């Protein structure tokens, strides 16, 4: 199975999380991946959890300060979803791709599965 990683446009520390909330509240920053997976719920959106349970997708989510340099290089602009292919990490979803699925976590997962499929064949 192909390794898939979603990288949030936020740092994972308490300070990083607080900084993200402040930047979101003031309109100075955002993370489309955070919006899909969590919204304003720190434990995660119910719709997201349900969609993940119904999917066979194995995806790990990390914050930008937890990503390896090669993952960040492949991701480019954050947030991003990357996958490990034969030639290393590659970006399969950009910030604008993610923003299109904000209201439909199930469709986001289906799209990630479609984009990962060529990497597993």
TORKOL-4160 file (C-alpha; in steps of 0.2 Angstrom, whole numbers, padded with zeros to 4 digits, m for minus):
121
<pt num="1" X="0000" Y="0000" Z="0000"/>
<pt num="2" X="0006" Y="0017" Z="m0004"/>
<pt num="3" X="0011" Y="0028" Z="0010"/>
<pt num="4" X="0000" Y="0044" Z="0010"/>
<pt num="5" X="0003" Y="0059" Z="0021"/>
<pt num="6" X="m0007" Y="0075" Z="0023"/>
<pt num="7" X="0003" Y="0090" Z="0029"/>
<pt num="8" X="m0006" Y="0104" Z="0039"/>
<pt num="9" X="m0001" Y="0122" Z="0036"/>
<pt num="10" X="0001" Y="0123" Z="0055"/>
<pt num="11" X="0014" Y="0118" Z="0068"/>
<pt num="12" X="0010" Y="0104" Z="0080"/>
<pt num="13" X="0015" Y="0112" Z="0096"/>
<pt num="14" X="0003" Y="0121" Z="0108"/>
<pt num="15" X="0010" Y="0137" Z="0103"/>
<pt num="16" X="0009" Y="0133" Z="0085"/>
<pt num="17" X="m0009" Y="0128" Z="0087"/>
<pt num="18" X="m0013" Y="0144" Z="0096"/>
<pt num="19" X="m0004" Y="0154" Z="0083"/>
<pt num="20" X="m0015" Y="0145" Z="0069"/>
<pt num="21" X="m0031" Y="0149" Z="0078"/>
<pt num="22" X="m0026" Y="0167" Z="0080"/>
<pt num="23" X="m0021" Y="0168" Z="0062"/>
<pt num="24" X="m0037" Y="0160" Z="0056"/>
<pt num="25" X="m0048" Y="0171" Z="0067"/>
<pt num="26" X="m0040" Y="0187" Z="0061"/>
<pt num="27" X="m0040" Y="0181" Z="0043"/>
<pt num="28" X="m0021" Y="0181" Z="0041"/>
<pt num="29" X="m0020" Y="0162" Z="0038"/>
<pt num="30" X="m0029" Y="0146" Z="0035"/>
<pt num="31" X="m0027" Y="0128" Z="0031"/>
<pt num="32" X="m0039" Y="0119" Z="0019"/>
<pt num="33" X="m0034" Y="0102" Z="0026"/>
<pt num="34" X="m0038" Y="0108" Z="0044"/>
<pt num="35" X="m0055" Y="0114" Z="0038"/>
<pt num="36" X="m0059" Y="0097" Z="0031"/>
<pt num="37" X="m0052" Y="0086" Z="0045"/>
<pt num="38" X="m0056" Y="0097" Z="0060"/>
<pt num="39" X="m0065" Y="0113" Z="0056"/>
<pt num="40" X="m0067" Y="0121" Z="0074"/>
<pt num="41" X="m0068" Y="0104" Z="0083"/>
<pt num="42" X="m0050" Y="0100" Z="0090"/>
<pt num="43" X="m0056" Y="0081" Z="0090"/>
<pt num="44" X="m0060" Y="0081" Z="0072"/>
<pt num="45" X="m0076" Y="0083" Z="0062"/>
<pt num="46" X="m0088" Y="0069" Z="0063"/>
<pt num="47" X="m0091" Y="0069" Z="0044"/>
<pt num="48" X="m0072" Y="0066" Z="0042"/>
<pt num="49" X="m0071" Y="0052" Z="0055"/>
<pt num="50" X="m0086" Y="0043" Z="0046"/>
<pt num="51" X="m0078" Y="0045" Z="0029"/>
<pt num="52" X="m0061" Y="0039" Z="0035"/>
<pt num="53" X="m0070" Y="0023" Z="0043"/>
<pt num="54" X="m0079" Y="0019" Z="0027"/>
<pt num="55" X="m0063" Y="0021" Z="0017"/>
<pt num="56" X="m0048" Y="0009" Z="0014"/>
<pt num="57" X="m0036" Y="0024" Z="0013"/>
<pt num="58" X="m0021" Y="0023" Z="0025"/>
<pt num="59" X="m0016" Y="0041" Z="0027"/>
<pt num="60" X="m0006" Y="0049" Z="0041"/>
<pt num="61" X="m0008" Y="0068" Z="0045"/>
<pt num="62" X="0007" Y="0078" Z="0052"/>
<pt num="63" X="0010" Y="0096" Z="0055"/>
<pt num="64" X="0023" Y="0106" Z="0045"/>
<pt num="65" X="0036" Y="0106" Z="0059"/>
<pt num="66" X="0034" Y="0086" Z="0060"/>
<pt num="67" X="0037" Y="0084" Z="0041"/>
<pt num="68" X="0054" Y="0078" Z="0034"/>
<pt num="69" X="0063" Y="0090" Z="0023"/>
<pt num="70" X="0060" Y="0079" Z="0007"/>
<pt num="71" X="0041" Y="0078" Z="0012"/>
<pt num="72" X="0041" Y="0097" Z="0013"/>
<pt num="73" X="0050" Y="0099" Z="m0004"/>
<pt num="74" X="0038" Y="0087" Z="m0012"/>
<pt num="75" X="0023" Y="0096" Z="m0004"/>
<pt num="76" X="0027" Y="0114" Z="m0010"/>
<pt num="77" X="0014" Y="0126" Z="m0004"/>
<pt num="78" X="0005" Y="0119" Z="0012"/>
<pt num="79" X="m0007" Y="0112" Z="0016"/>
<pt num="80" X="m0004" Y="0097" Z="0004"/>
<pt num="81" X="m0006" Y="0078" Z="0002"/>
<pt num="82" X="0009" Y="0069" Z="m0004"/>
<pt num="83" X="0012" Y="0050" Z="m0008"/>
<pt num="84" X="0027" Y="0040" Z="m0008"/>
<pt num="85" X="0030" Y="0033" Z="m0026"/>
<pt num="86" X="0044" Y="0024" Z="m0034"/>
<pt num="87" X="0053" Y="0040" Z="m0037"/>
<pt num="88" X="0051" Y="0047" Z="m0020"/>
<pt num="89" X="0038" Y="0059" Z="m0012"/>
<pt num="90" X="0026" Y="0068" Z="m0024"/>
<pt num="91" X="0012" Y="0080" Z="m0022"/>
<pt num="92" X="m0005" Y="0073" Z="m0026"/>
<pt num="93" X="m0016" Y="0087" Z="m0019"/>
<pt num="94" X="m0012" Y="0106" Z="m0018"/>
<pt num="95" X="m0020" Y="0119" Z="m0007"/>
<pt num="96" X="m0033" Y="0124" Z="m0020"/>
<pt num="97" X="m0037" Y="0105" Z="m0023"/>
<pt num="98" X="m0040" Y="0103" Z="m0004"/>
<pt num="99" X="m0051" Y="0119" Z="m0003"/>
<pt num="100" X="m0063" Y="0112" Z="m0016"/>
<pt num="101" X="m0068" Y="0098" Z="m0004"/>
<pt num="102" X="m0070" Y="0108" Z="0012"/>
<pt num="103" X="m0089" Y="0104" Z="0013"/>
<pt num="104" X="m0087" Y="0085" Z="0008"/>
<pt num="105" X="m0074" Y="0075" Z="0017"/>
<pt num="106" X="m0080" Y="0059" Z="0008"/>
<pt num="107" X="m0077" Y="0066" Z="m0009"/>
<pt num="108" X="m0059" Y="0072" Z="m0003"/>
<pt num="109" X="m0055" Y="0054" Z="0002"/>
<pt num="110" X="m0062" Y="0047" Z="m0014"/>
<pt num="111" X="m0051" Y="0059" Z="m0024"/>
<pt num="112" X="m0036" Y="0055" Z="m0014"/>
<pt num="113" X="m0039" Y="0037" Z="m0018"/>
<pt num="114" X="m0041" Y="0040" Z="m0037"/>
<pt num="115" X="m0025" Y="0050" Z="m0037"/>
<pt num="116" X="m0015" Y="0037" Z="m0027"/>
<pt num="117" X="m0021" Y="0022" Z="m0038"/>
<pt num="118" X="m0008" Y="0025" Z="m0052"/>
<pt num="119" X="0006" Y="0025" Z="m0039"/>
<pt num="120" X="0001" Y="0007" Z="m0033"/>
<pt num="121" X="0000" Y="m0001" Z="m0050"/>
